[in-house]
Amino acid sequence: MNLLFIGIGGFLGAISRFALSEFIIKLLPNTITLGTLSINVIGCLLIGLYLGNSIPIKDSSYYFFVIGFLGSFTTMSAFTHQTVELINTNTFLATSYIISTIFLCILATYIGTLISR
């Protein structure tokens, strides 16, 4: 049953990621990395809100939301691919993107845990 929750959550997370990414790209053309950065920061905030500072109880909502939805919504593969593309054209921008992503995602998760207390 948990696989079904993960599958449904993953389906919805992937669609949400695609829709939000397309919206950001149309809103701010030529900023493909901003879409991925925004999605990852939002996903990290949501996981911080959901899990807080506690050890998660692995119930159906955990499998659906954390593993399925957020696992599919956030995107390490797009981040790394975009980083490699940037390294080939602009090392400074690539480095800035890496540092910004790591810093903002950790900060968003931390803020989420603070809010959830």
C-alpha positions as CSV (number, residue, x, y, z in Angstrom):
1,M,0.0,0.0,0.0
2,N,2.9,2.4,0.8
3,L,4.1,2.0,-2.8
4,L,0.7,3.3,-4.0
5,F,1.0,6.3,-1.7
6,I,4.5,7.0,-3.0
7,G,3.4,6.6,-6.6
8,I,0.5,8.9,-6.4
9,G,2.5,11.5,-4.5
10,G,5.4,11.2,-7.0
11,F,3.0,11.7,-9.9
12,L,1.5,14.8,-8.3
13,G,5.0,16.1,-7.3
14,A,6.4,15.7,-10.8
15,I,3.4,17.4,-12.4
16,S,3.6,20.3,-9.8
17,R,7.4,20.7,-10.5
18,F,6.9,20.8,-14.2
19,A,4.0,23.3,-14.0
20,L,5.8,25.6,-11.5
21,S,9.0,25.5,-13.6
22,E,7.1,26.3,-16.8
23,F,5.3,29.2,-15.0
24,I,8.6,30.7,-13.7
25,I,10.3,30.3,-17.1
26,K,7.4,32.1,-18.8
27,L,7.4,34.8,-16.1
28,L,11.2,35.3,-16.2
29,P,12.6,34.1,-19.5
30,N,16.3,33.1,-19.7
31,T,16.3,32.1,-16.0
32,I,16.0,28.3,-16.2
33,T,18.1,27.9,-13.0
34,L,15.8,30.2,-11.1
35,G,12.9,27.7,-11.6
36,T,14.9,24.8,-10.3
37,L,16.3,26.9,-7.4
38,S,12.8,28.1,-6.5
39,I,11.3,24.6,-6.6
40,N,14.1,23.1,-4.4
41,V,13.8,25.9,-1.8
42,I,10.0,25.5,-1.7
43,G,10.4,21.7,-1.3
44,C,12.9,22.2,1.5
45,L,10.6,24.6,3.3
46,L,7.8,22.1,3.0
47,I,9.8,19.3,4.4
48,G,10.9,21.4,7.3
49,L,7.3,22.4,7.9
50,Y,6.1,18.7,7.7
51,L,8.9,17.1,9.7
52,G,9.9,19.8,12.1
53,N,12.6,18.6,14.4
54,S,10.9,15.3,15.1
55,I,11.7,11.8,13.9
56,P,9.0,11.1,11.3
57,I,6.2,8.6,11.9
58,K,6.2,6.6,8.7
59,D,2.5,6.6,8.1
60,S,0.6,6.9,4.8
61,S,0.9,10.7,4.8
62,Y,4.7,10.4,5.2
63,Y,5.0,8.0,2.2
64,F,2.6,10.2,0.1
65,F,4.0,13.6,0.9
66,V,7.7,13.3,1.9
67,I,8.8,10.3,-0.2
68,G,6.4,10.6,-3.1
69,F,5.4,14.3,-3.5
70,L,8.5,16.1,-2.2
71,G,10.9,13.4,-3.5
72,S,9.5,14.0,-7.0
73,F,8.9,17.8,-6.6
74,T,12.4,18.7,-5.7
75,T,15.1,17.9,-8.3
76,M,18.7,17.2,-7.7
77,S,19.2,15.9,-11.2
78,A,18.1,19.2,-12.8
79,F,20.3,21.2,-10.4
80,T,23.4,19.1,-11.2
81,H,22.7,19.2,-15.0
82,Q,22.2,23.0,-15.0
83,T,25.4,23.3,-12.9
84,V,27.4,21.3,-15.4
85,E,26.1,23.5,-18.2
86,L,27.0,26.6,-16.3
87,I,30.5,25.3,-15.5
88,N,31.0,25.0,-19.3
89,T,30.1,28.6,-19.9
90,N,30.5,30.6,-16.7
91,T,32.4,29.2,-13.7
92,F,31.5,32.1,-11.5
93,L,27.8,31.8,-12.1
94,A,28.0,28.0,-11.6
95,T,29.7,28.5,-8.2
96,S,27.2,31.1,-7.2
97,Y,24.4,28.8,-8.2
98,I,25.8,25.9,-6.1
99,I,26.4,28.1,-3.0
100,S,23.0,29.8,-3.4
101,T,21.2,26.5,-3.7
102,I,22.8,24.8,-0.7
103,F,22.5,27.9,1.5
104,L,18.9,28.7,0.6
105,C,17.7,25.1,0.8
106,I,19.2,24.6,4.3
107,L,17.9,27.9,5.4
108,A,14.4,27.1,4.1
109,T,14.4,23.7,5.8
110,Y,15.5,25.4,9.1
111,I,12.8,28.1,8.8
112,G,10.2,25.4,8.1
113,T,11.3,23.6,11.3
114,L,11.1,26.8,13.3
115,I,7.6,27.5,12.0
116,S,6.4,24.0,12.7
117,R,7.3,24.1,16.4
